Amino acid sequence: MSHDATPGRQMIAPQLTADGRAVRWPIAERLAPLVDDLALAYAEDPHAIGRLLKLHAAHVARLDYAQCSDDMPEYERCMRAAQADGSRDALLDEMPSAPQVDALLAPDDAIAYAARITRLAARTHLAQNRTPRP
């Protein structure tokens, strides 16, 4: 179960934290190429990428407001979510590493992966129940 369904790419391996109290899912190494691509795209065309970033930030802020507002109609939340998704997709289109971040799992690999996370979570749960809390 060490590879996802896309040949040559490693899956994110869940692991216990050093204190054994939580399951860690390290994704920073998979996000690093995205940050690198964003930096390169910005260096190549700072005005276009800057406009996309500014637009996306505005869409994210509007979505955040809609999600926190008690009187915002559901259709408005959906529209704002679609706008944020669209601007995010436009940014991701500028980054060749973006498709490589998602892990695609065959059904058997997904089951094995879920079992590994469950085993690790069970260990932390047992450890927490055995250790008196302060």
Contacts in CASP RR format, 6 or more apart in sequence:
PFRMAT RR
TARGET T0000
AUTHOR 0000-0000-0000
METHOD contacts of the structure
MODEL  1
MSHDATPGRQMIAPQLTADGRAVRWPIAERLAPLVDDLALAYAEDPHAIG
RLLKLHAAHVARLDYAQCSDDMPEYERCMRAAQADGSRDALLDEMPSAPQ
VDALLAPDDAIAYAARITRLAARTHLAQNRTPRP
1 11 0 8 1.000
1 109 0 8 1.000
1 112 0 8 1.000
1 113 0 8 1.000
1 116 0 8 1.000
2 10 0 8 1.000
2 11 0 8 1.000
2 13 0 8 1.000
3 9 0 8 1.000
3 10 0 8 1.000
3 11 0 8 1.000
3 109 0 8 1.000
4 10 0 8 1.000
4 11 0 8 1.000
4 103 0 8 1.000
4 104 0 8 1.000
4 105 0 8 1.000
4 109 0 8 1.000
5 104 0 8 1.000
5 105 0 8 1.000
5 106 0 8 1.000
5 109 0 8 1.000
6 100 0 8 1.000
6 104 0 8 1.000
9 100 0 8 1.000
9 103 0 8 1.000
11 103 0 8 1.000
11 105 0 8 1.000
11 109 0 8 1.000
11 113 0 8 1.000
12 25 0 8 1.000
12 26 0 8 1.000
12 27 0 8 1.000
12 30 0 8 1.000
12 103 0 8 1.000
13 26 0 8 1.000
14 23 0 8 1.000
14 24 0 8 1.000
14 25 0 8 1.000
14 113 0 8 1.000
14 116 0 8 1.000
14 117 0 8 1.000
14 120 0 8 1.000
15 23 0 8 1.000
15 24 0 8 1.000
15 26 0 8 1.000
15 120 0 8 1.000
16 22 0 8 1.000
16 23 0 8 1.000
16 24 0 8 1.000
16 120 0 8 1.000
16 123 0 8 1.000
16 124 0 8 1.000
17 23 0 8 1.000
17 24 0 8 1.000
20 123 0 8 1.000
20 124 0 8 1.000
20 127 0 8 1.000
21 124 0 8 1.000
21 127 0 8 1.000
21 128 0 8 1.000
22 124 0 8 1.000
23 117 0 8 1.000
23 120 0 8 1.000
23 121 0 8 1.000
23 124 0 8 1.000
25 117 0 8 1.000
30 100 0 8 1.000
30 101 0 8 1.000
31 101 0 8 1.000
33 97 0 8 1.000
33 100 0 8 1.000
33 101 0 8 1.000
34 95 0 8 1.000
34 97 0 8 1.000
34 98 0 8 1.000
34 101 0 8 1.000
36 97 0 8 1.000
37 94 0 8 1.000
37 95 0 8 1.000
37 96 0 8 1.000
37 97 0 8 1.000
37 98 0 8 1.000
38 49 0 8 1.000
38 91 0 8 1.000
38 94 0 8 1.000
38 95 0 8 1.000
41 49 0 8 1.000
41 94 0 8 1.000
41 95 0 8 1.000
42 49 0 8 1.000
42 50 0 8 1.000
49 91 0 8 1.000
49 94 0 8 1.000
52 87 0 8 1.000
52 90 0 8 1.000
52 91 0 8 1.000
52 94 0 8 1.000
53 91 0 8 1.000
55 87 0 8 1.000
55 90 0 8 1.000
56 84 0 8 1.000
56 87 0 8 1.000
56 88 0 8 1.000
56 90 0 8 1.000
56 91 0 8 1.000
59 80 0 8 1.000
59 83 0 8 1.000
59 84 0 8 1.000
59 86 0 8 1.000
59 87 0 8 1.000
60 84 0 8 1.000
62 80 0 8 1.000
62 83 0 8 1.000
62 84 0 8 1.000
63 77 0 8 1.000
63 80 0 8 1.000
63 81 0 8 1.000
63 83 0 8 1.000
63 84 0 8 1.000
65 72 0 8 1.000
66 72 0 8 1.000
66 76 0 8 1.000
66 77 0 8 1.000
66 80 0 8 1.000
66 81 0 8 1.000
67 77 0 8 1.000
92 98 0 8 1.000
105 113 0 8 1.000
END
